[in-house]
Amino acid sequence: SFLYGSMETSAFDSLGYVLLGVLSFFFVFIISGITFVREREGGTLERLMATPVHRFEVVGGYTAGFGLFAAAQGIVITLFTKYVLGRPFEGSVLLAMLLMILLSFTAVSLGALVSIFANNEFQVMQFIPIIIIPQIFFSGLLSIDTLPYGLGKLAYIMPVYYGCAGLKNVMVMGLGVGDTAFYLVMLLAILALLSTLNIFALKRYRSL
């Protein structure tokens, strides 16, 4: 007997939520990080910081602007996975899209933070082994309880962990908002933390 899935459920079906979360986060992070670097190389950020706007307004504007496109990408990926690829969705598609949207905004904020400390596009790519690859191990591919030396506890600071765990609740277990609320709240908390760090990091360009 099977608690979730059936005899016909393949490994791709049971781990589809991992690919959904990781690929979306990875591409949004790369695109946003490189785009922010190009904005700075073109002098846009410096000219913007020369105006009377506050740092939180700059961070909020960039995050909202890029986040809308990232959220649209997350929605398209979710719908494509469900209706074109035909992957099983035991729970609400809308709840899965909400998780993807929050994960996308988090990736935008993380990409913006990395771009502040990168001098060019190549340096953004160099952050992948440090930031992205470790998160893949905490996305659900491996059980965090089996990791040695207490490394599994690092999952609790990884946005991909919360995004993929929430997607697993929805796609595999068919759980609702109540059982997924913790992961939604944690993604919002990480987004708020990254936005705050972005605001302080902009002191590199101006103290305001």
Residue pairs with C-beta under 8 A, 6 or more apart in sequence:
2 9
4 14
4 90
4 172
4 173
5 13
5 14
5 88
5 172
9 88
12 87
13 87
13 88
14 172
15 140
15 141
16 81
16 87
16 88
16 171
17 140
17 164
17 167
17 168
17 170
17 171
17 172
18 139
18 140
18 141
18 164
20 77
20 78
20 81
20 96
20 100
20 164
20 167
20 171
21 99
21 100
21 103
21 139
21 160
21 163
21 164
21 167
22 135
22 136
22 139
22 160
22 164
23 77
24 73
24 74
24 77
24 100
24 103
24 104
24 107
25 103
25 104
25 106
25 107
25 132
25 135
25 159
25 160
25 163
26 107
26 132
27 73
28 70
28 73
28 74
28 104
28 107
28 108
28 111
29 107
29 110
29 111
29 114
29 131
29 132
30 111
30 124
30 125
30 128
31 70
31 111
32 66
32 70
32 107
32 108
32 111
32 112
32 115
33 111
33 112
33 114
33 115
33 118
33 124
33 127
34 115
34 121
34 124
35 66
35 111
36 45
36 62
36 111
36 112
36 115
36 116
37 115
37 118
37 119
37 120
37 121
37 123
37 124
38 121
39 45
40 46
40 115
41 120
45 58
45 205
46 205
48 58
49 58
49 202
49 205
49 206
50 206
54 208
55 199
55 202
55 203
55 206
55 208
56 195
56 199
58 202
59 112
59 195
59 198
59 199
59 202
60 195
62 112
63 105
63 108
63 109
63 112
63 195
63 198
66 108
66 112
67 104
67 105
67 108
70 104
70 105
70 107
70 108
71 100
71 101
71 104
71 105
73 104
74 97
74 100
74 101
74 103
74 104
75 97
75 100
75 101
77 100
78 93
78 96
78 97
78 100
79 93
79 97
81 87
82 89
82 93
87 171
88 171
88 172
89 96
89 170
89 171
90 170
90 171
90 172
90 173
90 174
91 169
91 170
91 171
91 173
91 174
91 175
91 176
92 170
92 176
92 177
95 170
95 176
95 177
95 180
96 167
96 170
96 171
98 184
99 163
99 166
99 167
99 170
99 180
99 183
99 184
99 187
100 163
100 167
102 163
102 184
102 187
102 188
102 191
103 159
103 160
103 163
103 187
105 191
106 159
106 163
106 187
106 190
106 191
106 194
107 159
109 191
109 194
109 195
109 198
110 131
110 159
110 194
111 124
112 194
112 198
113 194
113 197
113 198
113 201
114 124
114 127
114 131
115 124
116 198
116 201
116 202
116 204
117 201
118 124
118 126
118 127
134 154
134 158
135 158
135 159
135 160
135 161
136 160
137 147
138 144
138 152
138 154
138 155
138 158
138 160
138 161
139 160
139 161
139 164
140 164
140 165
140 168
143 152
144 152
144 153
144 155
144 161
145 152
146 152
155 161
159 187
159 190
162 183
162 186
162 187
162 190
163 183
163 187
165 183
166 180
166 183
166 184
166 187
169 175
169 179
169 180
169 183
170 180
173 179
177 184
